[in-house]
Amino acid sequence: MTSATIARPEDERLPFGKLLLYGTQHILTMYGGVIAPPLVVGTAAGLSASDVGLLVTAGLFLSGLATVLQTIGIGPFGARLPIVQGLSFASVSTMVAIADEGGVRPIFGAIIVAGLIGLALSSVFAGLVRFFPPVVTGTIITVIGLSLFPVTFTWAQGGAGAAGFGSMANIGLAALTVLIILAISRVFQGAISRLSILLGIVIGTAVAALLGDVDFSKVGSGPVFALPPVLHFGSPTFQIGAIISMTIVILVIMTETTADILAIGEIVGTPVDRKRVADGLRADMASTTVAPLFGAFPCTAFAQNVGLVALTGIKSRYVVAVGGGILALLGLLPVVGRVVAAIPYPVLGGAGLVLFGSVAASGIKTLSRVDYEGNLNMVIVAVALGMGMIPVAAPTFWDAFPTSVSTVMHSGISAAAVVAVALNLVFNEIRAGNRPDVSVVAAARDERGNRPPG
């Protein structure tokens, strides 16, 4: 399909070889994020190593199917954008708290009910699109990128709890990965340049293997092929407290997914209206609702893959759909997943530095289009950015607040979204009482009454 015949950038169809390569790059980018929630929750719930492994496999399988649904779409389900779906880390703390009281079965029951509630509210959430102008979306995209940096820096040091955490060897490997990505991006053009992240991960892993820092010993253990069992952990149980807590988390996830859908629309350069957001949320919530049947957790759009689209310029949703197929295959072939899991965390950290920085840069680009003259848009950006950075700079800041508040505000992305939307509503949507020339920028005049340059 030539560019002249493509109605929308995301509908471009690439040769299968490129689809496979770029799709693999997407999966390598987010693989660690998919396996983290089941590892944390399974361990907290006191599950055996084999059961934790089943949680991981189920997460991979469900994330792959959810990604295909989101990108290809079935009827009113799916935004049909290059969005990677994966297990949400925002729900981990709540699931751990529920597991401490009654194991994993009440977790699965709460996810089912909360997912159905989210599914019913999808169209309502989509109606908020008009409250997401560039001053809001730019702020949210910037916070998405900035809030991911603690993750990549932890990876760069070796991963939380790793032996030698923070050693110069780990940081050096992460730095080498960054240099490899930069060199490939600078020296090569076209397809090779666009594969810089994938090549950086492969070369970084090869270097680590030569240094003896890659553990392939577990690759041969366990089955080569396995179907995710249905209701392996028993029938879900339904507890009111767990359902309420999980519903709050689902609202946070819907806020983040809405932000990611709008962000990818900005990056791809395609219209994203209320219907498209609703379709995306329905796919997200439908995947979340069926997740417990396979032993998986809530789904969400992955922000790091938004950064990959921005960095590579590959906008085709079919690339991500192929990546979803690969992810589902990994869920059926544990041996392949064990090979990918052998990628050292410092290598992922180096790649994440470039990826997450690209997300923040995309947000800054969007903010550059905002009109700051004669309004309070500067205040909106300043306050929303500050609120979004609280969980990053002071992770325990909201611990003393009621659960209904702390659950939302512990996520920098949802905190920034809530504050930016609220301030935009008060300052820009409600016209009563508005006065011209009241912005902070307007106040920054010199003694002659002139605005400063820029």
N, C-alpha and C positions, 0 to 999 in steps of 0.2 A: 504494500500500500504506500503510495507516494504521499509526500506532504501536501500536495495539491488536493488530494482526495480525502484527507483526514478532517473530519468535522470538528473533532476535539483533540487536543494534544494527547490525552490519556488513552485514546483509541488507536494509537499507532501500533501496527503489528510488525515485529522484528523477526529476522530469521531465527529458527529454533536454537541454533548454537548460541546466539547472543541472548536469547531469552533464558537459556539454561545458565549461562555465565553470570548475567546480571541478577537472575533470581537467586543463584547460590550466594552471591555477594550479600543480598538482603538477609538471607537466613544466617549466614555467619555473623552478621552485624548484631542480630537480636537473639541469637541462640542462648547466650548466657542469661539474658533477661527472662527467657521462658523457663529455664530449669531452676532458677533461683527460688521462686515462691514454693514449689512443691518440696524442695530440699529443706527450706526453713520450716514450713508448716508441718511436714512429715516428721521432722526431727523433734519439733516441739510437742507433737502429739504422741511421741514415744513409739512410732511405728518401726517395724523391722527394716533392715536395709533393703530387702526384696520388695517390701510394700512401698517404701520411699521410691524405689526404682520404678514401680508401677505408676506412682503419681507423676513422675517425670515423663514417662512414656505417654501417659494419657494427656499431659499438658502439650507435648509436641504434636500429637495426633489432632487434638481439638483445635490448637492454634492454626494448624495447616488448613483444616476444613473451614474454620472461621475466616481465614484470609481469602480463600477461594470464594466463599460466599460474599465477602465484602467487595471484592474486586470484579468478579463476574456478574454477580447479582442473580436473584431469582424473584421475579415479580417486585413487590415492594420492599424486598430485603436486599440491602447492599447499596453503598454509595457509588459503586462502579468507578472508583478512584484507586490510584496506586498506594493503598493503605495496608500495612502489615498488622494483623491482629495477633495478640499474644496474651499470656496470663498477666493480669494486673498486679503490680507490686503494691499498689495503694491499699489493697485489701488484706495484705499479709498480717499487719498488726492486729486487726480485728479477728482474723481467722485464728491466730495464735491464742488470743484471749478466749475465744469460744472453745478451742481445743483443750485449753487448760481445765475447762469445766466439764466437758463431756466427750472429748475425742473428735473424730472427723465427721461422724454421722450428723450431728446438729449443724456443722458447717455446710454440708451438702444440702440439708433441708432449708437452711436460711438462704443459700444462693438461689435455689429454685424459686422460692416465694419472691425474693427481692428482684430476681431477673424478670419474673412475670410482671411485677409492678413497674419496672423500668420499661418493659415492652409496651405496657399500656400508656406510659407517659411520653413515649418517643415523639409523637406529633406535637405535644405541648412543648417539649424541649426545643423542637425544631422551630417553633414560633419565636424563639429568642434570637434568631439570626439577625433580625433588623437592629438588634442592640449590640452587634459586633462589627462596628465600622473599623477602619484601619487603626485608629488610636487604641482600640481594644485588642484587635487581633495582633497588631504589632507588638504590643506589650506582652500578651500571652505567649506568642512565639518566642520572644526574647527570654522570658522566664523559663519556658520549656527547655531551651538550650542551656541556660545558666544552672538550672536546678539539677541537670544531669551530670554536671562536672564532678560532684563528690563521688558518683559512681565510677567514673572513668579514673579518677585519681586513686580510689581504693583498688581498682583493678591494676593500675600501673605499679602499685606497691606490692602486688602479689596476690590480692584478694583477701578479704577479711578472714582473720584467723590462720593465715598461711604461715608456715615456717619461713623465717627470713623476711617477714613483712616489713616493707620500707627499706630493704637493702639496696645498695647501689647497683647490684646485679639486676634486680627487678626493674628499678627505675631506668637503668641503662638500656634494658631490652625494650621497654616502652618507648624511650627516646629514639632508639634505632628504628623502631617501627614507624614512628612519625617521620623520621628522615627518609626512610624508604618511600613512604607515600608521597612526600613532598618532591623527592627526586623523580619519581615516575610521573607525577603530575606536571613537572617542569620540563622534563626532557622529551616525553612522548606526547603524541597527539591522538585524537580520535578515540577508538575503542580501547586501546591500551591505557590511555590516560583515565578513561572512565572506570576502568577496573583497578584503579590505584589502591582502593581499600582492600579488595580481595587479594591482590598481589602482595600488598603490604603484610596482610595477615599470613599468607602462605610463606613468604620469604622470612618473616619474623619467626614463625614457628620452626622453619627449617634451621635457622640460626640457633634457636633455643635447643633444638634436638642435637645439633653438633656440640653444643656446650653441655649436654646431658641434663637439660632442664625440662624435658618433656617426658611424661610418664605414659607409655603405651601399654603398660603391663595389664591393664584391665580391659583392653580391647577384645581379647579372646575369651573372656569369661562371660557366661550367660548365653541365651539363645540368639541365633541370627535373625529369626523372624518370630514375631509374636503379635497377636491381635489384642488390643486393649480390652480387658474383660469388663462386662457390664455389671454394675453394682457389686464390685468385688468386696467393698467394705461394708456391705449390708444395706438395708433400706434406709433412706434418709429419715431423720427425726426432726420434728418441728418444735422449736422453743421460741416463745414470744420475744424474749430479750435478744436472742441471737438474730431473729428476723429483723427487729428494729435496727440493731446495729449494722447489719448487712445492707439494709435498705438505704441507710445514710451513706454507706460506702458506695453503693450503686449510683446514687445521685452524684457523688464525687466523680466516679468513673465516667458517667454520662457527660459531665461538664468537661472533663479532660478529652473525651472522644470528640465532642463537638468542637473543641478548640483545635484538635489535630485535623479534623475534616476541613475546617476553615483554613488552617495553615497549609495543608497540602493543596487546597484550591488556589491559594495565593502563589505558591511555588510553581505549580503546574501552569497557572494562568488560565484557569477554566472557571466558568460561573458555578457557584455553589449557592443554591437557593434553599428555601425552607423544606421543600420536598426531598431534596438530595440529602440534607442533614438528617431528616426523619428516616429515610431509607437506610442510611448508615447506622443510625442508632438502633433501628430495628434488627439489623444484622448482628450488631454487637450484643444486644440483649437476648436475642434468640440463641446465640452461641453460648452466652452465659447461662441461660436457663437449662440447656441440655447438658452442660458441662459435667454436673455431678453424676450423671448416668455412667460416664466413663471414668469417673474419679478425678475430674479436673476442676479448676477454679475459674472465677470470673475473667472475662476477656476485656481487652481494651485495645485501642489503636496505639501502636508503638512509636513514640516520638523520635527515637534514634533513627528509624527508617525514613521519617520525614526529612531528617538531615541528609540521609544518603541520596534521596531524590534531588535535594537542593544541590548537593555537591557534584553528583554525576551528570545531572541534566537529563537523565533517562526518565521520561514521564509516563511511559506505557504501563497501563494497569495489567497488561498481560505478562509483563516481566514479574510483577509481584504475585500474580496468580500462579505462575510456574513455581515461584519460590514457595508459595503455600502448598503446592503439590509435593515439593521436596520435603517440606516440614512434616507433612502428613506421612510421607514415606519413612522419614526418620522415626516417627512414632511406631511404625510397623517393623522397622529394622533396627533394633536396639544396638546391633554391632556398629552400624554406621554412626548412630548417635554417640557411641562411646569414642569413636575416632575424632569426631568434631569436638567432643567434650575435652579432648586432650590438648586443645589449643591453650597455651599458657595465658593466664590472666593479664600479665604485663603486655602481651601482644594486643589483647583486646583493649587494654587501657590506652595504648598508643593510638590505635584506630579510633577509639571513642573520643579522644581529644580533638581530632579533626572533625569527626561527625557532629558531635554535640556543639562545637564551636560554629559549625555551618548553620545549625538551627538558630542559634543566637544571632548570627550575622543576617540571616533571612528576616528575623524580627526587626532588627535595626533598619534594614532596607525598607521594610513596610512602614516603620515609623518615620522614615525620611519623607514620605509622601503626605504626612499629616500637616494640616494647617494649624500653626501655633499662634497666629496673629489674632488679637482681639477676642480670645476665648481662654478657657481654663484647661486646655488639652495638656499643657505642660504639667499641671498639677495632677491630672489623671494618671499620666505616665509615671510621674515621680512616686506618687503614693502607692500605686498598684505594683510597681517594681519593688518598692521597699517591702510591702506586705508579702510579695511572692518570694522574697529572699529570706524572710524570717526562718522558715524551716531549714534552710540551708545553713545560715549563719548561727542559728540558735535552735537546734532540734528539739529541745525540751521546753521551749517558750510557752507552748499551748497546753502543757501537761496538766496544769491546775484548773483549766477551764472545763466547763461541762462537756460531756462526750459529744453532744450534738454539735458543739462549736469546734472542739479540738479535732474531730474526725475530718471535718472539712478543711480547717486551716492548717493541719499538718502537711497537706499537699500544697507545695508552693504554686503549682499550676492552677489548682482550683481556687486557692486564695487570691491569686492575681486575677483570675477570671471573674470571681464574685465582686471584688473591689473595683476593677476596671469597668464592669458592666454597670454597677451601682452608681459610680461617679459619673459615667457618661450619661446615664439616665437623668441624674440630678442636674448636671451642668449643661448638657446639650439637648436632651429630649424635652425636658420641662422648660418651656420658654418663659413662663411667668417669672418676672423679677430679673431676667437676664439683662445685663448692661454691657454695651460695647467696650472694648479696650480694658478688660479687667484681668488679663492673664498675668502670671508672674513675669513673663517676658516683657509685657508692656510696662511693668513697673521698673524694669532694669534700663532706665534711660540715663544719659549723661546730663550734665548740668545745663546743656543747651536744649534738652527735651528731645534729643534724637535717640532712636533705637540703636543699640550696638550692632555692628555688622554681623551677618549670619543669623 
